[in-house]
Amino acid sequence: MPNSSLAIVSPRPYLFSHGATGFLVLGAVFLCVTGAEALYADMGHFGRGPITLAWFAVVFPSLILNYAGQAALVLEGAPTDGNIFFRLCPGGLLIPLIALATVATIIASQSIITGAFSMTRQAIQLGWLPRLRIKQTSSEGYGQIYVGVVNWLLMIATIGLTIGFGKSANLAAAYGIAVSLTMLMTSALLFIAMREIWGWSMLAAGSVAAVFLMVDNAFFLANLTKIAEGGYVPLILAISVYSVMWIWHRGAAAVMTRMHEYLIPVPNFMKDIQSKNIPRVPGTAVFLTRTERDTPPVMLWHVKHNRALHEHLFVLRVEILSVPWVAPINRMTIDEVAPKFWRAEARFGFMERPHIPELLTAGKAMGCTIDLDDVTYYVGHETVVGREDGMGLPAWQERFFAVMERNAVHVSDFFSLPSDQVVEIGRQVSI
C-alpha cells in the first residue's frame, strides 16, 4: 500500500495548472539558478576552459544531487517549513554542514569580487569610468588584480545590506531581480554578438535570442513583484553606477570636443616655430595626446610657457579598442609628419595594460630615429570649468565630472611612465 500521506501529483505542469500563482512561483524557483551569472564575469577573467571544467565536473552534478534530494524529501511528506537543504544530512552532521555552507558562501563571493575588478578595469580602458588605482597581484596572471576602491565599496554595500535587510528573505528578493535582469541583458548582448561578431542572419539570431529572451523575461517579470520586499536595492545601485559611467563618458567627450576646436595643422605649427626662432634643444619629447590629428594642445602649451622645443618630437595617441587583445603586428602605426616629427597611434585591447616605454622601443625598431636615452614625457592635466556661453554640460554634470577628474589616477601611472621623466602641463578646459 502506498503511503497515504503522499499527494496525487497532477501530470500537468504546475506553471500551467495554477494560473497566476504558478507564474509568481517563478520568482522563488529562479533562486535555484542564481550564481550562474557570476560565470559570465569569471569567463572573461579566467577564460573558458577553467569555468567549463568547474561547471560540468563539480557544480552542475552537485546542484542536480542537491535539488533532487530536496525534492525527494518533499515528495515523501517532509515538512516544508524552515530550510529543507539542511534536512538532507543526519542531525549529527548539521553543524559541520552549516560551517561548510558558510565557507562555500565566502568562496562563492570571490567570483563576484574578481568579476567586479575585471569589469571595472575594462570600463576604465573603454573610457566609461575614471582611472582608478589597479594593483597587479601576480606577474604571471594578467587577471590577478586588486582595485581598492571597488573592494571597499563592495564591503560597505554588503554590510549595509546585511544590517538593513535583517533577514535573508529580503536579500533573496533583491538578488532575484539583479540576476534575472543580468540574464535578460546577457541574452540581448548574445543577439548583438550573433549579428555583429558571428555574422548570423537576422532570422537565425532572432530565433535563438527569442528563446532565451522569452524565458528570461518570464523570470524577470515574476521577480518584479518583489520590488517592495528589497528588489528596489539592485535597481537603485544599477542606476547609480550607470549615472557615474554616463556622466564620466559624456564629460570626457565634451573635453575632447573642446580640445579639437583649437587644433593647429603641423605645417603651420612648424612654420610658426621657425618664424619665432624658437630654440630646438637636444633630446626627444614624447607628447601624449587624445587628439587624432594636427598638433596636440599639450605641445602648444609647452612651447608657449617654455619657449623651447626638443629636436626630436614624438606624438602618441593611445586608443583602447572594444576587443580583449590586439595582435602585436597591429599594435602601432607611425608616420613622419615633418622632419624629426613623428605621430604614432597605438592600439590596445580592453584586457591589456598600455606600457609606453615599451612602445617607444618598438617604434625605434620601425624606423623612428628617436633617442631612447634622452626622453621626456609631456602629459596634460585638465582643470575642468563650466562654459560661460551656456553651450556646455549642465552645471551639476560638469561639477560631478570635475570631482571625478580630480580624483582619477595620474595618467603617468596608467601608462607606466617613469616618474622622473614626466612633465605635467596644466590647463583649463571649459565644458
Backbone torsions as a table, in degrees:
resi	resn	phi	psi	omega
1	MET	NA	130.9	178.2
2	PRO	-69.9	156.7	179.1
3	ASN	-62.8	124.8	-175.7
4	SER	-68.9	-16.5	-178.6
5	SER	-79.5	-11.8	-179.3
6	LEU	-73.6	134.1	179.1
7	ALA	-83.4	154.5	176.7
8	ILE	-82.0	118.0	-176.1
9	VAL	-86.1	126.9	179.2
10	SER	-71.4	138.5	178.0
11	PRO	-69.6	-16.8	178.9
12	ARG	-77.9	141.9	178.2
13	PRO	-58.6	143.9	-178.0
14	TYR	-60.1	-36.9	-176.3
15	LEU	-62.5	-36.4	-176.4
16	PHE	-93.1	-12.2	-176.9
17	SER	-101.4	-4.9	-177.7
18	HIS	-124.1	16.3	171.9
19	GLY	58.1	-131.2	-176.7
20	ALA	-63.8	-34.0	179.0
21	THR	-62.4	-42.1	178.2
22	GLY	-62.0	-36.5	178.2
23	PHE	-67.8	-41.7	-179.3
24	LEU	-66.9	-29.0	178.5
25	VAL	-63.4	-23.8	178.1
26	LEU	-56.4	-33.0	179.7
27	GLY	-62.5	-32.9	177.8
28	ALA	-84.3	-37.9	179.6
29	VAL	-63.6	-32.1	-176.8
30	PHE	-60.1	-27.9	-179.5
31	LEU	-63.0	-16.8	178.0
32	CYS	-69.6	-22.9	-177.3
33	VAL	-106.9	-1.5	178.2
34	THR	-65.3	146.6	-173.5
35	GLY	110.6	-27.0	179.0
36	ALA	-67.9	-26.5	-179.4
37	GLU	-65.3	-25.7	178.2
38	ALA	-67.0	-23.6	179.0
39	LEU	-63.7	-32.3	180.0
40	TYR	-63.2	-45.7	179.3
41	ALA	-65.7	-43.1	-179.2
42	ASP	-68.4	-27.7	178.1
43	MET	-60.5	-43.1	178.2
44	GLY	-76.3	-17.4	-177.3
45	HIS	-89.7	-44.5	-176.0
46	PHE	-107.2	-17.7	-176.2
47	GLY	101.2	167.1	-174.2
48	ARG	-71.9	-38.3	-174.3
49	GLY	-57.0	-57.8	-179.3
50	PRO	-59.9	-38.1	-179.2
51	ILE	-67.9	-42.9	178.7
52	THR	-62.2	-44.5	179.5
53	LEU	-62.4	-46.0	-179.4
54	ALA	-63.9	-37.9	-177.4
55	TRP	-68.5	-52.6	-174.3
56	PHE	-78.5	-26.1	-177.7
57	ALA	-89.9	-29.1	-173.7
58	VAL	-125.5	-58.7	-167.9
59	VAL	-67.1	-53.7	-175.5
60	PHE	-62.2	-48.2	176.3
61	PRO	-59.5	-38.1	179.8
62	SER	-65.3	-41.4	179.2
63	LEU	-64.8	-41.3	179.2
64	ILE	-60.7	-47.4	179.0
65	LEU	-63.2	-40.2	-177.3
66	ASN	-64.5	-53.6	-176.8
67	TYR	-71.7	-32.2	175.5
68	ALA	-66.1	-37.8	177.4
69	GLY	-65.6	-42.3	178.5
70	GLN	-64.9	-40.3	178.4
71	ALA	-63.8	-37.3	179.2
72	ALA	-64.2	-39.7	178.6
73	LEU	-63.3	-42.1	-179.6
74	VAL	-66.3	-42.2	-179.6
75	LEU	-65.6	-26.2	178.0
76	GLU	-81.9	-2.8	176.3
77	GLY	99.1	12.9	178.8
78	ALA	-66.7	145.7	179.1
79	PRO	-63.0	145.1	-176.7
80	THR	-98.5	1.6	177.1
81	ASP	-77.5	154.3	-177.4
82	GLY	78.7	-159.2	-177.6
83	ASN	-106.3	111.4	-177.7
84	ILE	-67.2	-25.3	-178.0
85	PHE	-56.0	-41.3	-176.1
86	PHE	-79.3	-6.2	175.0
87	ARG	-85.3	-2.6	-179.9
88	LEU	-75.3	-11.2	-177.0
89	CYS	-122.0	157.2	175.1
90	PRO	-61.0	156.8	-177.2
91	GLY	-57.3	-34.9	-177.8
92	GLY	-69.1	-21.1	-179.8
93	LEU	-99.4	8.8	-175.6
94	LEU	-64.5	-48.9	-178.4
95	ILE	-63.7	-46.3	175.9
96	PRO	-60.0	-35.1	179.0
97	LEU	-67.7	-38.4	176.9
98	ILE	-63.5	-41.7	178.0
99	ALA	-63.4	-41.0	178.7
100	LEU	-64.9	-41.3	179.0
101	ALA	-64.3	-37.1	178.0
102	THR	-64.7	-44.9	178.2
103	VAL	-63.2	-39.9	179.0
104	ALA	-63.2	-36.1	177.6
105	THR	-63.9	-42.5	179.0
106	ILE	-64.0	-43.2	179.2
107	ILE	-63.7	-41.8	-179.5
108	ALA	-63.9	-31.6	-179.8
109	SER	-65.3	-23.6	-179.9
110	GLN	-64.0	-31.4	178.9
111	SER	-65.7	-37.6	177.6
112	ILE	-67.7	-41.4	-178.4
113	ILE	-64.8	-50.8	-179.3
114	THR	-64.2	-37.9	177.2
115	GLY	-63.5	-40.0	178.2
116	ALA	-64.9	-40.6	177.4
117	PHE	-60.8	-48.1	-175.9
118	SER	-64.3	-45.1	-178.3
119	MET	-70.0	-31.4	176.5
120	THR	-63.6	-45.6	178.8
121	ARG	-62.7	-40.4	179.4
122	GLN	-64.4	-39.3	178.3
123	ALA	-65.5	-37.4	176.8
124	ILE	-64.4	-46.3	-178.6
125	GLN	-61.4	-36.0	-177.5
126	LEU	-85.9	0.4	175.8
127	GLY	84.5	24.8	-179.7
128	TRP	-108.1	-1.7	176.0
129	LEU	-144.0	152.4	175.3
130	PRO	-67.0	157.6	-179.4
131	ARG	-64.9	124.6	177.3
132	LEU	-112.3	157.1	179.1
133	ARG	-74.7	119.7	-178.5
134	ILE	-116.4	124.0	-179.3
135	LYS	-102.2	123.8	176.5
136	GLN	-82.4	113.8	-174.6
137	THR	-90.2	-6.2	179.5
138	SER	-144.6	135.8	177.8
139	SER	-80.7	-13.1	-177.7
140	GLU	-98.5	-39.9	-178.4
141	GLY	-102.3	115.7	-178.3
142	TYR	-63.8	-32.9	-177.2
143	GLY	-76.6	-7.5	-179.1
144	GLN	-84.0	91.2	-176.6
145	ILE	-131.3	165.5	176.6
146	TYR	-136.3	125.7	178.3
147	VAL	-115.9	102.8	-172.6
148	GLY	-59.1	-43.5	-177.8
149	VAL	-61.2	-45.1	-179.6
150	VAL	-65.4	-40.2	-179.0
151	ASN	-62.4	-43.8	179.3
152	TRP	-68.3	-38.3	177.8
153	LEU	-64.5	-39.7	176.6
154	LEU	-63.3	-40.3	179.2
155	MET	-64.0	-45.3	179.9
156	ILE	-62.8	-43.3	179.7
157	ALA	-64.3	-40.4	-179.2
158	THR	-64.7	-46.8	179.1
159	ILE	-64.2	-41.2	179.3
160	GLY	-63.2	-41.4	178.3
161	LEU	-67.0	-39.1	-179.8
162	THR	-63.8	-44.5	-179.5
163	ILE	-72.4	-41.4	-176.0
164	GLY	-69.9	-42.0	-178.9
165	PHE	-76.1	-44.5	178.4
166	GLY	77.7	-25.6	179.4
167	LYS	-143.1	153.2	-173.4
168	SER	-71.8	-18.5	-178.6
169	ALA	-63.1	-44.2	178.7
170	ASN	-68.4	-35.1	177.8
171	LEU	-65.6	-36.8	178.0
172	ALA	-64.4	-36.8	177.9
173	ALA	-64.5	-43.4	178.3
174	ALA	-64.9	-41.4	-177.8
175	TYR	-66.9	-38.7	-179.1
176	GLY	-61.8	-44.7	179.3
177	ILE	-65.9	-42.4	-179.1
178	ALA	-61.1	-45.6	-176.0
179	VAL	-72.8	-42.1	-179.2
180	SER	-64.0	-38.1	177.9
181	LEU	-70.2	-35.6	176.4
182	THR	-61.7	-45.5	-179.9
183	MET	-67.7	-33.6	176.5
184	LEU	-63.6	-44.0	178.3
185	MET	-67.5	-35.2	178.7
186	THR	-64.4	-38.4	177.5
187	SER	-65.2	-38.4	176.9
188	ALA	-65.1	-39.9	177.7
189	LEU	-67.9	-31.6	175.9
190	LEU	-61.6	-41.3	178.4
191	PHE	-61.7	-42.8	178.6
192	ILE	-63.3	-41.5	179.7
193	ALA	-65.2	-41.2	179.3
194	MET	-63.6	-34.7	-178.8
195	ARG	-80.7	-49.2	-169.3
196	GLU	-92.2	-27.5	-177.1
197	ILE	-100.9	-49.6	-177.4
198	TRP	-86.6	-14.1	176.6
199	GLY	74.3	27.0	178.5
200	TRP	-70.5	157.1	175.2
201	SER	-73.0	162.3	179.5
202	MET	-61.3	-38.3	-179.2
203	LEU	-65.9	-47.9	-178.3
204	ALA	-65.8	-47.5	-179.2
205	ALA	-64.8	-42.6	179.9
206	GLY	-64.8	-37.3	-179.2
207	SER	-66.6	-45.8	180.0
208	VAL	-66.3	-46.5	-178.4
209	ALA	-65.1	-33.3	-178.5
210	ALA	-62.8	-36.7	179.0
211	VAL	-62.1	-48.0	179.9
212	PHE	-68.1	-41.0	-178.9
213	LEU	-64.7	-36.0	179.3
214	MET	-64.3	-44.6	179.5
215	VAL	-67.9	-46.5	-178.2
216	ASP	-65.1	-36.9	177.6
217	ASN	-64.4	-39.7	179.2
218	ALA	-62.2	-46.0	178.8
219	PHE	-64.7	-41.0	-178.3
220	PHE	-66.0	-44.5	179.6
221	LEU	-63.9	-37.2	177.4
222	ALA	-66.0	-36.0	179.7
223	ASN	-76.3	-19.9	179.0
224	LEU	-63.0	-21.7	178.2
225	THR	-69.1	-9.2	-177.8
226	LYS	-103.3	15.9	-178.2
227	ILE	-60.5	-46.0	-178.1
228	ALA	-67.9	-21.0	-177.3
229	GLU	-88.0	4.2	-179.3
230	GLY	133.8	-6.4	-179.6
231	GLY	-70.3	-13.2	178.5
232	TYR	-70.2	-21.7	-175.3
233	VAL	-63.7	-52.8	179.6
234	PRO	-63.8	-30.2	178.0
235	LEU	-66.5	-42.7	178.2
236	ILE	-65.1	-43.6	179.5
237	LEU	-63.5	-41.1	-179.7
238	ALA	-64.5	-42.6	178.7
239	ILE	-63.7	-38.8	-179.8
240	SER	-64.9	-47.6	-179.6
241	VAL	-64.2	-43.3	179.5
242	TYR	-63.1	-38.3	180.0
243	SER	-62.8	-42.2	178.0
244	VAL	-61.7	-46.4	-179.1
245	MET	-65.1	-40.4	-178.0
246	TRP	-67.0	-44.1	-179.8
247	ILE	-65.9	-41.9	179.5
248	TRP	-63.3	-45.7	-179.3
249	HIS	-63.9	-41.0	-180.0
250	ARG	-67.8	-40.7	178.7
251	GLY	-65.7	-42.3	178.4
252	ALA	-62.6	-38.8	177.5
253	ALA	-65.6	-36.9	178.6
254	ALA	-66.9	-38.3	176.8
255	VAL	-62.9	-44.6	178.9
256	MET	-60.6	-41.4	179.9
257	THR	-62.0	-43.6	179.8
258	ARG	-66.0	-38.2	-179.6
259	MET	-66.0	-34.2	-179.3
260	HIS	-73.9	-12.9	-179.4
261	GLU	-75.5	-17.5	-173.4
262	TYR	-120.5	26.1	-179.6
263	LEU	-77.4	146.9	178.2
264	ILE	-121.8	129.4	177.4
265	PRO	-56.5	146.6	-177.1
266	VAL	-59.1	-45.6	178.9
267	PRO	-57.4	-41.0	178.9
268	ASN	-65.6	-38.9	179.3
269	PHE	-64.5	-44.5	-178.5
270	MET	-66.9	-36.8	175.8
271	LYS	-63.9	-39.0	179.3
272	ASP	-65.5	-36.8	177.7
273	ILE	-62.5	-42.3	-179.2
274	GLN	-71.9	-40.4	-178.0
275	SER	-67.2	-31.0	180.0
276	LYS	-93.0	3.9	179.4
277	ASN	53.5	43.8	175.7
278	ILE	-68.1	122.2	-178.1
279	PRO	-65.2	143.0	176.8
280	ARG	-105.8	115.6	-176.5
281	VAL	-95.7	153.9	179.8
282	PRO	-64.2	154.6	175.9
283	GLY	113.6	-179.4	-178.7
284	THR	-119.6	130.7	175.2
285	ALA	-110.7	124.7	177.9
286	VAL	-106.5	118.9	-178.3
287	PHE	-107.4	119.3	176.2
288	LEU	-88.4	129.8	-176.2
289	THR	-140.7	159.4	174.4
290	ARG	-106.4	-3.5	179.6
291	THR	-80.3	149.3	-174.7
292	GLU	-93.3	-8.1	-175.4
293	ARG	-155.8	172.0	173.4
294	ASP	61.1	-164.7	-177.4
295	THR	-81.9	128.1	-178.7
296	PRO	-66.2	143.8	-179.7
297	PRO	-57.6	-35.0	-178.0
298	VAL	-64.2	-29.9	176.3
299	MET	-70.8	-39.9	178.3
300	LEU	-62.3	-44.5	-179.8
301	TRP	-67.3	-34.6	177.8
302	HIS	-62.7	-46.8	179.5
303	VAL	-66.1	-38.9	-178.6
304	LYS	-63.0	-40.0	-175.1
305	HIS	-91.3	-34.4	-175.8
306	ASN	-99.3	-15.9	178.1
307	ARG	52.7	40.7	176.7
308	ALA	-159.4	161.5	-179.2
309	LEU	-148.6	141.4	-178.9
310	HIS	-67.8	159.1	-179.2
311	GLU	-68.7	-41.1	179.3
312	HIS	-108.8	130.8	-177.0
313	LEU	-121.1	133.9	-179.2
314	PHE	-135.7	111.6	179.7
315	VAL	-101.1	127.1	-175.0
316	LEU	-125.7	128.5	172.8
317	ARG	-116.6	128.1	-179.7
318	VAL	-104.9	126.2	179.8
319	GLU	-116.9	129.6	176.5
320	ILE	-98.3	117.1	-177.6
321	LEU	-88.0	161.2	-180.0
322	SER	-86.3	42.5	174.1
323	VAL	-131.9	152.4	-176.1
324	PRO	-63.8	-44.1	-173.8
325	TRP	-136.4	151.4	176.8
326	VAL	-118.0	132.3	180.0
327	ALA	-63.3	142.9	-179.2
328	PRO	-55.4	-33.4	-178.6
329	ILE	-66.7	-24.0	179.5
330	ASN	-102.7	12.8	-172.5
331	ARG	-66.0	-45.8	-171.4
332	MET	-147.2	144.6	171.9
333	THR	-123.1	140.6	-176.5
334	ILE	-129.3	135.3	175.4
335	ASP	-130.2	137.2	174.9
336	GLU	-91.4	101.4	-173.6
337	VAL	-84.1	-14.9	177.7
338	ALA	-160.4	164.4	178.3
339	PRO	-56.0	124.6	-179.4
340	LYS	59.1	27.6	179.6
341	PHE	-131.8	107.7	-178.4
342	TRP	-110.6	144.1	173.2
343	ARG	-123.4	126.9	-175.9
344	ALA	-125.0	151.5	174.9
345	GLU	-128.5	119.9	-179.5
346	ALA	-106.5	141.0	-177.7
347	ARG	-121.8	131.6	178.1
348	PHE	-129.6	154.2	171.5
349	GLY	-84.3	163.4	-177.1
350	PHE	-71.3	-8.3	175.7
351	MET	-98.4	3.5	-176.9
352	GLU	-106.7	159.2	178.6
353	ARG	-112.9	117.8	-179.1
354	PRO	-64.8	138.7	177.7
355	HIS	-134.7	99.8	-171.7
356	ILE	-65.7	-45.0	179.3
357	PRO	-55.8	-37.2	176.9
358	GLU	-66.2	-34.5	177.5
359	LEU	-64.4	-38.8	179.4
360	LEU	-64.0	-39.2	176.7
361	THR	-61.4	-42.0	177.6
362	ALA	-66.2	-35.9	179.3
363	GLY	-65.2	-38.1	177.8
364	LYS	-64.5	-35.7	177.7
365	ALA	-69.0	-18.8	179.8
366	MET	-92.0	10.4	175.1
367	GLY	102.6	6.4	179.5
368	CYS	-85.7	115.2	-173.1
369	THR	-88.5	66.2	176.3
370	ILE	-102.4	155.9	-179.4
371	ASP	-95.1	105.0	-177.3
372	LEU	-71.3	-16.4	-179.9
373	ASP	-83.9	-9.0	-179.3
374	ASP	-139.1	72.8	-176.2
375	VAL	-115.5	134.1	172.8
376	THR	-122.1	128.7	-178.7
377	TYR	-97.0	131.9	178.3
378	TYR	-115.7	123.8	179.2
379	VAL	-127.1	149.8	179.1
380	GLY	-97.2	146.3	175.8
381	HIS	-125.1	109.9	-176.2
382	GLU	-85.7	133.9	168.5
383	THR	-104.2	111.9	-172.9
384	VAL	-82.7	130.9	175.3
385	VAL	-132.1	163.6	-179.9
386	GLY	-78.9	150.3	177.1
387	ARG	-80.1	143.9	-178.2
388	GLU	-91.6	-9.5	-177.7
389	ASP	-91.5	2.0	178.5
390	GLY	74.8	10.6	-177.0
391	MET	-99.3	0.3	-175.7
392	GLY	-93.9	-160.8	178.2
393	LEU	-68.7	156.6	171.3
394	PRO	-55.5	148.2	-173.1
395	ALA	-57.2	-40.4	-176.7
396	TRP	-68.8	-34.4	176.8
397	GLN	-70.0	-40.1	178.9
398	GLU	-62.7	-43.3	-179.8
399	ARG	-66.8	-40.6	179.5
400	PHE	-65.8	-41.9	177.6
401	PHE	-64.8	-39.2	179.7
402	ALA	-62.1	-39.3	177.7
403	VAL	-62.9	-45.1	178.7
404	MET	-64.8	-38.7	179.8
405	GLU	-63.5	-41.2	-179.4
406	ARG	-67.3	-30.0	-175.6
407	ASN	-99.0	3.6	178.7
408	ALA	-73.6	154.4	177.4
409	VAL	-64.5	142.6	-178.4
410	HIS	-60.2	144.1	-176.2
411	VAL	-63.9	-29.3	179.1
412	SER	-65.4	-35.1	175.6
413	ASP	-70.6	-38.2	-178.0
414	PHE	-64.6	-35.6	-177.8
415	PHE	-101.5	11.6	176.1
416	SER	58.4	43.9	178.8
417	LEU	-84.8	143.8	175.6
418	PRO	-67.1	122.2	-171.1
419	SER	-61.5	-29.2	-177.4
420	ASP	-83.3	3.9	179.3
421	GLN	-122.8	16.2	-174.6
422	VAL	-109.4	133.2	173.3
423	VAL	-118.4	124.3	-178.3
424	GLU	-102.6	130.9	179.3
425	ILE	-116.3	118.6	-178.3
426	GLY	-90.8	149.6	176.2
427	ARG	-157.8	159.2	178.6
428	GLN	-96.0	139.0	177.3
429	VAL	-128.5	120.0	-179.8
430	SER	-92.7	123.7	-179.7
431	ILE	-122.3	NA	NA
